[in-house]
Structure formats: C-alpha cells, structure tokens
C-alpha cells in the first residue's frame, strides 16, 4: 500500500472513515466492511497492513481493497497538497536536523588535512636530518628535491574542510535561530534557507555583541577568498585567472593595488595557510556557542532530533542552561522512543 500517512489522510481526513486511536504497538486502526467482511487497516510498529483473521480465504478481496486504495491515493493528490500547505502555513512542521553528521564530516576532513600536514612535516624533518649526515656531494641534488617537494594533498583536504564547515554552519545556524526563538514560522525557515550565509549569521548572532563585526569580517574573508573562489570554478569574478601580455612578461590582470581587502588568498596551485584559516573557523565555532547559546551545542552536536517550530516556549526553557537542555533531551528522547516503538 502507499505510505501510511497517505492512507490515513485518504480514509480518515478526506473520506471520513471511523478509526480507533493508539493502542499497544499500534498507532491507529481503520475498520473496513467490504462485501460483508470486516477488515482492518492498522499502522503497527512493524509497518502498515491490511488484516483479517483468515487471510488465505480472502486474498482476492484483500487485493481488491489494496488496488482501490492505491488508485484513490493517486486521485487524492490535490487534497494531500492542500493539507500539507495548511499545516505549513500554521508552522506545524518539523525541521530536519543534520547538524551532527555535517559537523562530523567537517571534523573528519579537517583531521585528515592535519594528518597530511603532520606527515609532510615529518618527511621534511627527516630530509633535514639526512642532509646533516651528507658526506658526498653527489647526494645533494636528491635531498634538495625531497626537501623542496610541494605536497598538495593537505591543502586539498583543507579546502574540502572549509567547504564542509560552511555547509554545516549554513544548516546549524537555522536550527540555532529556532532554538533561540528568533525563527518561529515555516516561511522564515524557507527564506533563511534560500538566503545567503550572512543572512543566517545575522538571524542568530547580534552584531552588537563584542567582537562580532570583526569576526564576521574574518569569516567572510575565508568564505569569499577561499570557499567561494574554489566552489565557483577557481577563476574568480575580477579577472584573477587572467594575465595580460607585456614587454615585462605575463602580468596578472588583478594587480595588487586592485585586489581590495583579501586576507586568505589561494597561493601556489591551491595552496594557502590552512592553519591560519582553521584558527578563524575555531574562533567562529566558539563564538557560535558562547554564552546563552551554549545549550544549543548539546542539542545540535550530541543529538539528532529535529527542531519543531511549535515548541518555541519549550526551547526557551531548555536554552536557559546546559543542564536544562540535557533534562529536556532526556524527556524528549523518551517520548520519541515511545512514539517510534508505539509504546502507548
């Protein structure tokens, strides 16, 4: 049969079939009288099903019921769309929370980049140690090449980590705005999601906070000079990839006096000062969960529950302290588990 909610909306919400509420391991039951035989459609813990005491004797009729429901579900699509629009208009919606896995992806890529940097530094140190032991000039060229070899893998991973960081913050800032009660409607969520990163920043963090404007400038420098540059083809939008011909040789179109306040430039190949950039990312993450926002770290990075727009008052209590948030999550987790297991 179709998804359980479509069957319920079709038979109960649209056609007005009688139904029974939850019981142990069953979310709802709809009785059907079909050709004088009583059937039930039940949404059980193990799934949706059509039930009758002697199924083998009524297989043909059961198939007819299922076929009718499938056809009716397709015809009722406009009603389902209308019903969904009504609920969204009332902001009776959950907002999917992927903050934890997105943050884990960022940390994985960052740790992988750091491992590459550490390994390259070890190799450089080994080359220097070997150079100190040289007794024959014939060995110098080989050691010189090893000592100056450019290893791009760390920078590649670091750029991917920067991309993953902004992917995570694009997502987490919206949930942080919901937890703080700054966003309470589905239309606000949709507007923020479709907007730029700066809009999400301003929806959550006050520029009047000490250090916020300077931090915003630094994090935007990372975003514009590194993340956006690579994400949009690594050409840039001001002629960064062009060099003009001259009697002095090839000259960059974007001369130094025209570059503006760029702080984190791509260097040789796609090389850049990854540790400096990571320092800015660390500073932003710490600021993001500073002070009254600290309880949100527990919600977003220790659990994976969706945010619910109709629970603004509950979130306001949970955000009073980390202990309040942990108490709320224990209670909420029990409710979610009971619902999933249909333990009524």
ABEGO torsion letter per residue (X at the ends): XBBAAAAAAAAAAAAGBBBBBBBBGBABBBBBBBGGBBBBBBBBAAEBBBBBABAAAAAAAAAAAAAAAAAAAAAAAAAAAAAAAAAAAAGBBBBBBAAAAAAAAAAAAAAAAAAAAAAAAAAAAAAAAAAAABABAAAAAAAAAAAABBBAAAAAAAAAAAAAAAAAAAAAAAAAAAAAGABABAAAAAAAAABBAAAAAAAABBAABBGAAAAAAAAAAAAAAAAAAAAAGGAEAAGAABBBBBAAEBBBABBAAAAEBBABBBBBEABBBAAAAAAAAAAAAAAAABEAAAAAAAAAAABABBBBAAAAAAAAAAAABAAAAAAAAAAAAAAAAAAAAGBX
